[in-house]
Amino acid sequence: MSEKNKIPSKLTFSGHDTFHCRHLWLKKGYEFVKDGNKFSDEDAVVKLGVGKNMVSGINYWLRAFGIIDKDGALTEFAQFILDDTGKDPYLEDEATLWLLHYQLVTQNIASTYNLIFNELRRERIEFTKDSFVAFVLRKAEELGLTQINKNTVATDFEVLIKMYIRTDAQSKDKEDTFSGLLTELNIIQEEKRKINDKTEVFFSVAADDKVEIPDEIILYSILDQENTGNSISLYSIEQEKNQAGSVFAIGRTGLVNKIESLTKSKIYKKYSITFNDHAGIKELQFKTKPNKFEVLNNYYGN
């Protein structure tokens, strides 16, 4: 079983020092590591140009987004996107943000993101911070995990909201208010309601066609899964953990449209990609599996 899909031995809700990932932190951190620096270096604060706690935050987000691996080395994904010769080093293309969202959920370094997109959103249409904390405590109990601090979980949820939802709240730190890395995706919706003279904030992740996500990003996510062979069922793509339907909250119609578009593309003709129905089971099939980074090359342009 791959690292991404195995049952977790722990759940992690801290490490970012309450900082959500700023827009330029991944590039800044990438260059820092590329130059041979370590986050434990005494001069890391000076070289990164941020406070000590932010140094820890950048280190955390590099791991959470799969920019560095567990040993602190830059990943192939990081080099492909963030290098000066990479496809989108300054994250100017919205498709790159969808890729980063996929990375954040599937790396499962930051447990909140994996739990919300793979599990919680399928369990309930709407959720609040309190209901998320209750969900985590129940999940931890099921897994036999102890020492889960509900205040830490609540704080981590607040960081997620800053990452995905642009807030108009007044803040002394304008960057803190407006720089959530993934706000443009609009994948998490927020609604405030008055209940018994108290304002409750509800969140939801609605499944729809996600026409804004390029076909290649969906194909990359399918190919990135270690258990993807030369065929995979539509049900798996739609329902299984870390697959496109779960991570991107795409409904069946949207997935079918994207898959059919890929099968008709002249670019992928050499792979003989087909979408067949065998005994009522719809399957995406490859005569030859494309390389996932070659697929991204087709989107960004070689």
N, C-alpha and C positions, 0 to 999 in steps of 0.2 A: 504494500500500500504506500502511495506517495506521501511525502511530508504534508502536502496540502490537504489531503483527504483523510488522513488518519484521525482517530479519536484523540482529542487533545488531552495531554497529561496535566495541563494547567490552563487557566484563563488569565489573560493579561489586560489590565485596565489602567496601567500607569507607565511612566517612562518619558512622557512628553513634557513633564513639568507644567502642565495645564496650557501649553502653547499648541494651537493648531498650526498646521503646516502653511507657511507663507509661500507666496507665488515663486519667489526666487531661491528659496532654501534648497531645493533639490539640486539645482544647477550649482549653487554656491558650495554645497556639501560635496557634490561630485568632483568639482575642481580641487577642493581641499584634499580629498582622498587620492585623487589622481596624482597630485603633486607629492605624494608620499607622507602626508601628515597623518597624525592620529588624534582622535578627539580627546585623548587623555594627556596630550602634550600641554605643557605649561603655557605655551604661547598660542594655544588654539583660539582663545578669546580675541587676541589681537589679529590673527590671520583671518578669522571669520568675520570680525567686525561686529560681534554681538556680545551680549552679556553671558555670564557663565551658565546660567540656567538654560539659555537659548542654545548654547553649544550642545547640551544634553538633548534638547528638543530636536535639533537638526539631526543628530546621531540616531535618535529614535525613529524619526520619519524616514530617513534613508533606509533603515531596515524594514520598516513597515510597508514601504512602497517597493521593496525589492530592488533598491538601487545598490545596496551592498548586501553581501550574504552574511551568514552567521559568523564567519571569520573576519568580517570587515573588508572583504575584497569587493571591488566593483563587479557587477554582474554584466552579462552579455546584453541584457535588456537596457541597462543604464548606458552602456557605451553606444548602443544603437540609437537611443533617443537623445542623450544629453551631451555627448562629446561635441566639440566644436565642429566636427565633420559629421555629426549625427543628424537625424532627421528633423528634430524639433527641439533644440537645446534650450530655448526660452519659452517653451510651452505655449506657442502662439496658435496652434491648431486645436480646435475643440476635440478632434478625434484622439489627440494625445491625452487629453483629460479623461476621456472614457477609458483609455488604456490604463491610466494611473488609478482610476476607480477600480478597475478589474484587478490590478495588482494589489491594491490596499485590501480588498475583500479576500482574495484568494491566498495571499501570503500568510494570513492569519497570525501575524505578529500582534496586531491590534484587534483583540477579540470582539470588541463591540461591532465593528463593521461586518465581520464574518457572520456573527449571530443575527444581526438585523436583516441582512440581505438573503441569507440562506435559510433562516428559520423563522424569526419573529414576524416578518411581513406576511408569511404564509399562514401563520397562526391567527393573526388578527389584522383587520383592515386598518385600524387606527391604534396608535399607542401614545402614551405619555412618558415623561421621564420616570415617573413612579412605577408605571406598569412595566417599563423596560428593566428597572432595577429588580422588581419582583420576578420577572422572567429569568434574569441572570441568576438570582439566588436559587430558584427552582432548578435551573439547568445545572448549576454547580452541585446541588444536592444529588441530582440524577447521576452525575459523573463521579460522585464520591470525592469532590474537591472541597477543601476547607479553607478557612482564612480569607474568604471573600468579603471585603469591606464595602458595605453598601454606599458609603459616602464617596469612596474612590470610584465606584461604578457610576454614580450620579455625576461626578465631575467629568469622567470620561465621556459620558453621553453629551454633556454640555460642549465639550471640545468637538465632538462629531457635528453637532448642530452648527457651530461656528464654521466648520469646514464646508458644509453643504448648503447652508441657508444664509443669504445676505441679510443682515439686520440693519434697521434704521435707528437702532438705539444709540443714544448719545454716548460717546466715549472720548476720554482724553487722548487715547491712542487711536488715531484714525486708521492706522495700518491694521490694528487688531480688529477694528470694526468691519472693514471692507475687503480684507485680503484672503478670505477663505478660498483655498485652492480650487475646490470643486463646486463652487456656487453656480457657475454657468450651466452645469448639467441639469439643474432643476429636477433632480430625481427624487428628492425628499420634499414633500409639501408640508406647510405649517398652517394651522388654523387655530385662532383664538376664539374661545366661546365663554360667555358668562353663564356660570352654573352656581345657583344659590349665592348670588352676589360675589362670587369669586371667579376670577378669570383663569380658565384652564387652557393649556396649550396642547393641542393634539397634532401628531405627526402621522404621515402616511407615505407609503411607497406604492404608487399606483402602477399596475401592469398595463402597458399599452403597446402600440406598434413600434415605438422608438424609431421612427423613420429617419431621425437625425443621426443615428449611429451608422457609419459606413459599413458596408457588407464585410470588408476586410477585417474590421475590428472583431466582428462576430466570428469569422472564420479563424482568426488568430486565437481567440479564446477557446475555441473547440480543439484546435491543434495543440494548444498549450497543455491540455490535460494529459497526463501520462497514460491514462487508461484508454485513450482514444486510438482505436485501431483503424483498419481500412473501412470500417462502417460503424455508424453510431445512430441509434434510434432518435427520432424526433422527441419521443417522451424523455429520453435521457437529457437531451439538449435543453428541453423546456423545464424539467423538474429536478434534476439531480444537483447536488451540492457543487458549487463553484462553476456550474455550467452557465451558458449565456442567459437562459431564461431566468435563473435565480439571481445572478449578479447584476444584470442590466434591467431586470423587471420587464422583460418583453413577453407579451402575450403570444399565444400560438399563431395567430394570424400574422403578426409581425415577423416571427421567426420563419414561417413558411415563405413569406414574401422575400426575405433576405436570402434564404437558401435557394429558392428558385432563381433568383437573380444571379447568384453565383454559378449555378449550373448552366445558365445561358451565356455567361461571360466568355468571350473569345480568349481572354487572358488565361483562363483556367482550363481551356479545352485540352491541353496536353496531359492534364491529370485525370481526364475522364470522370469529372465529378458528376454524380447522378443523384437523383432524389426519387427513390422507388417505394412502392407499396407492396409488401409481401405479406399475404394473409392478414391484411388489415394493419400491419405494422409498418409505419413510414420510416425509411432509413436514408440517411445521407451516406453516400458511398464514394470512395476514392479508388481508382485503379492504382494510382501512385499518390501517396500522401505528400502534399506540398510542404515545404519548409516554412515554419511559421513566420520567420523573419523575411523570407522572400515574399510572403503574402503582404506584410507591412510595406515592403519595398514597392509593391504594386500600387499601394495607396499613396505613399509619399512621393513616389517617382524615383526611379533608380538613380 
